[in-house]
Amino acid sequence: MAQATSAPPHNLRVGEHRVEVEPTPRWLRVELNGVTIADSKHAVMLRETGHLPVYYFPPEDIRMDLMTPTETHTTCPYKGLASYWSIKVGDREVKDVVWSYQDPLPGREDIKGYLAFYWNKVDHWYEEAEEIFKHPRDPYHRVDAIQSSRKVKVIVGGQVVAESERPVLLFETSLPTRYYIPKDDVHLDLLEATDTQSTCPYKGNASYWKPKGGDRDIAWAYESPIKEIPAIKGLIAFFNERVDAIEVDGEVEQKPRTNWS
């Protein structure tokens, strides 16, 4: 029901599976076809090993009059049997957009009767007055962008494509350190922009570059990051996994193994 993350939380032992549910104090709204189909200040967040967080809503905060049960069912070994609903708003109908554990396994009564939406099957999500993207922001997922004076060098195809003593180091839970470099310290003549775009709920919308004549993105930037993380605005970061090497203070960084390798 959610995309897998690259690594389990650090407080879990290898092989351990955990499902945790807690109330969220955030006012949440979901829109489809111009209509608010969920509006709640009493939702809960479910966090599960190997999955992104999911918001579950009490039925009284959902437009149940717009929903029709379907014959679809799935089984989760940790939560039980899930039932599904379609939603019709005006002339637009979305199949199996909502699921719920009406009679969950023992220990999961905290989501009994609550309903969850497939993120990409609806049009808009809001926390308070701000639209959010991609998936809920995990309150236990941290992103720190810190100014540094480390000497960072990026090598691609045997050439130095970036070299800086004023990077911003971005430390993000479960991910390798990313080195964001001012554009003045990047040889942009060795790169070409691509059509790739991505969205991160913690940082914003990113655009990408590849080596000239190459066929794989190796760098990205957030030209207008979300206001919580302004330090990386307009800076360029390189995939540690895809370049020849990233040197930091003269030492070559070990290549991480991630979803981007």
C-alpha positions, 0 to 999 in steps of 0.5 A: 500500500506504500512504497518501500523505503531504502532502509529500516529505522535505525532503532530496529533490529535486522529482521524485526517488523514493527507497526506503530500507530499514533495520533497526529495533531495536524489538520489534514485534508484530501481533495479529488476533482475539486471536492474535499473528500476528507477533512480531519483533525483526528487522523492517525499516522501508521508507521511500518517497517519498510514502508512510508508513513500512511494517514488513516482517517476516522470515517466520520471525517470522510465523505462516505456518501461519495464512496462505493465498496468494491469486491477487492480485498488484500491480506496483510500478515501484520494488520489483517484483511483490507477492504476497498472502496471507489470514489465518484466525484462528479463525472470522475470515478477512481477505483479502489482508492480507499482501504480499511481494516474493518476487523483487523488482527489482534493488537491493531484495533487502533486502526479498526474502521479507519480509512486510508487513501492511495496517495497518487490516486487523489489530487491534493493533500494538505497539512494545515494550510500547506499542500504536501507532496509525495507522501506524509512527512514522517515526524521521526525522519530528520533532514539537516542542511549544514554549512561546511568548509570541507573540501569536496571534489566530484570526479566524473569520467576522470574529470573534476566536475565540481570542487568547493570549500563551501558546500552545504552538507545534507544529513537525512535519516537512513540516506548517505550524506549529500554534498550540495555545491554552489553552482559557481564551483561546478563545471556546468559546461561538462553537464547538461540538463535533463527532463527528469523531475522529482518531488521530495516531501522534505525538500521540494521539487528537484531538477537534474543534470547528466554528463554531456553525452551521458545517459544517466542523471548524476546531479540535481538541485532544488531551485525553490526548496520548501521553506524549512530547508532554504540552505540548499536553494540552487545548490547542486548535489551529485549522486555519490553512487553514480560518479567516479568519486567524491573526495572530502578533505582529500579522502575518497568517500565510500560508495553507498548502496541505495535505490539510486545505485 
